[in-house]
Amino acid sequence: MVSTNGTLDEIDRQILELLQDDAKLTIREIAHQTKKSATAIRARIQRLEKELIKKYVALIDCRQLGYREMVMASLRVNATNPLEDVKNEIEKMEKIKYAYVVTGEYPLFIMAKCLDHSDSMGLIETLRNLPGVEEVKTEIVLDRIKEDHSIIIPE
């Protein structure tokens, strides 16, 4: 059970680890692996879905769909424009899948997967033309070493 300080008990940790590895596991399979009843596991999962689990997704191999480039970009924002305005514009851009406010001279960092070089250049040009964006530093990923979307469940 999630406590007020955000810690989980061992069963919740096991459930989360199992679901991160394979979200298609049935309640019966999870119950078997945790040595708990299906009823207890169902109740725990329902609670975790309210408190921690945002949604279940299928991880798709984007390379098999033709995505050949990943763009990472750092954006420097003009001090006269509110950072919030640029954040709102980036949030609307469907192609951008990860966006963060970070420390340093370039306070916004984004990542996007693109079909090809032309697609990447179009995205970069769109970023450069956003009101308030002063400069865009870009990097194109040459090789993927590791992509792991899971998190380590703290004890």
C-alpha positions in Angstrom: 0.0 0.0 0.0 1.3 3.5 -0.8 1.9 5.4 2.4 1.9 9.1 2.9 5.7 9.3 2.3 5.3 7.5 -1.0 6.7 4.2 -0.1 5.2 0.9 -1.3 4.9 -2.5 0.4 6.6 -5.5 -1.1 3.5 -6.8 -2.9 2.8 -3.5 -4.5 6.5 -3.4 -5.7 6.2 -6.9 -7.1 3.0 -6.0 -8.9 4.5 -2.8 -10.4 7.6 -4.7 -11.6 5.6 -7.4 -13.1 3.3 -5.0 -14.9 6.2 -2.9 -16.2 7.7 -6.0 -17.7 4.5 -7.3 -19.2 1.3 -5.2 -18.8 -0.7 -8.0 -20.4 -0.3 -10.4 -17.5 -3.6 -11.5 -16.1 -4.6 -10.9 -12.5 -4.5 -14.7 -12.1 -0.8 -14.8 -13.3 0.2 -11.9 -11.0 -1.6 -13.6 -8.1 0.3 -16.8 -8.8 3.7 -15.1 -9.0 3.1 -13.0 -5.8 1.4 -15.9 -3.9 -1.7 -13.8 -3.2 -5.3 -14.3 -4.1 -6.7 -12.9 -7.3 -9.2 -10.9 -5.3 -6.4 -9.2 -3.3 -4.3 -8.5 -6.5 -7.3 -7.1 -8.3 -8.0 -4.7 -5.4 -4.3 -3.7 -5.2 -4.1 -3.0 -9.0 -7.3 -0.9 -8.9 -5.8 1.2 -6.1 -2.4 1.5 -7.9 -4.3 2.6 -11.0 -5.8 5.4 -9.0 -2.6 6.4 -7.3 0.4 5.5 -9.5 -0.3 3.8 -12.8 -0.9 6.5 -15.4 -1.9 4.2 -18.2 -0.9 1.0 -20.0 0.8 1.3 -23.4 2.3 -0.8 -26.2 6.0 -0.1 -26.8 6.3 0.0 -30.6 9.6 -0.5 -32.4 9.6 2.8 -34.3 12.4 1.7 -36.6 10.1 -1.0 -38.0 7.6 1.8 -38.9 10.2 3.8 -40.8 11.4 6.3 -38.1 15.1 6.8 -38.9 16.1 9.8 -36.8 15.7 11.0 -33.3 16.2 14.7 -32.6 17.3 16.1 -29.3 17.2 19.8 -29.0 18.0 22.4 -26.4 16.1 25.7 -26.7 17.2 29.1 -25.4 14.3 31.3 -24.7 14.2 35.1 -25.0 14.0 36.8 -21.6 11.2 39.1 -22.8 8.9 36.2 -23.5 7.5 34.1 -20.7 8.9 30.6 -20.6 5.3 29.3 -19.9 4.3 30.5 -23.4 7.0 28.5 -25.1 6.2 25.4 -22.9 2.6 25.6 -24.0 3.5 25.7 -27.7 5.8 22.7 -27.3 3.2 20.8 -25.4 0.9 21.2 -28.4 3.4 19.7 -30.9 2.4 16.1 -31.5 5.8 15.1 -32.8 7.6 16.0 -29.6 7.3 13.1 -27.1 9.6 14.3 -24.3 10.0 17.8 -23.2 11.7 19.1 -20.0 12.6 22.3 -18.2 16.2 22.0 -17.3 18.9 24.1 -15.7 21.4 26.1 -17.6 21.6 28.5 -20.5 19.1 26.4 -22.6 16.1 25.9 -20.2 14.1 23.6 -22.5 15.1 20.2 -23.7 13.0 18.1 -26.2 13.3 14.7 -27.9 11.3 13.6 -30.9 11.4 10.7 -33.3 11.4 11.6 -37.0 10.9 9.6 -40.2 13.9 11.0 -42.0 16.2 14.0 -42.3 13.6 16.1 -44.0 11.2 15.4 -41.2 13.9 16.3 -38.7 14.7 19.6 -40.5 11.0 20.5 -40.5 10.8 20.0 -36.8 14.0 22.0 -36.1 12.7 24.9 -38.3 9.3 24.8 -36.4 11.2 25.1 -33.1 13.4 28.0 -34.4 10.2 29.9 -35.4 8.4 29.5 -32.1 7.8 33.0 -30.6 10.3 33.5 -27.7 12.8 30.9 -28.9 16.1 32.7 -29.4 18.4 29.7 -30.3 18.1 26.0 -30.9 21.0 23.6 -30.4 20.2 20.2 -32.0 21.7 16.8 -32.0 20.7 13.8 -34.1 21.0 10.4 -32.5 23.3 8.2 -34.6 22.8 4.9 -32.7 20.6 3.8 -29.9 22.5 2.0 -27.1 19.6 1.6 -24.7 16.0 2.6 -24.5 14.4 1.5 -21.2 11.1 3.0 -20.3 10.8 1.2 -16.9 11.7 2.7 -13.6 13.3 1.1 -10.6 10.6 0.7 -7.9 12.2 2.1 -4.7 12.1 0.2 -1.4 
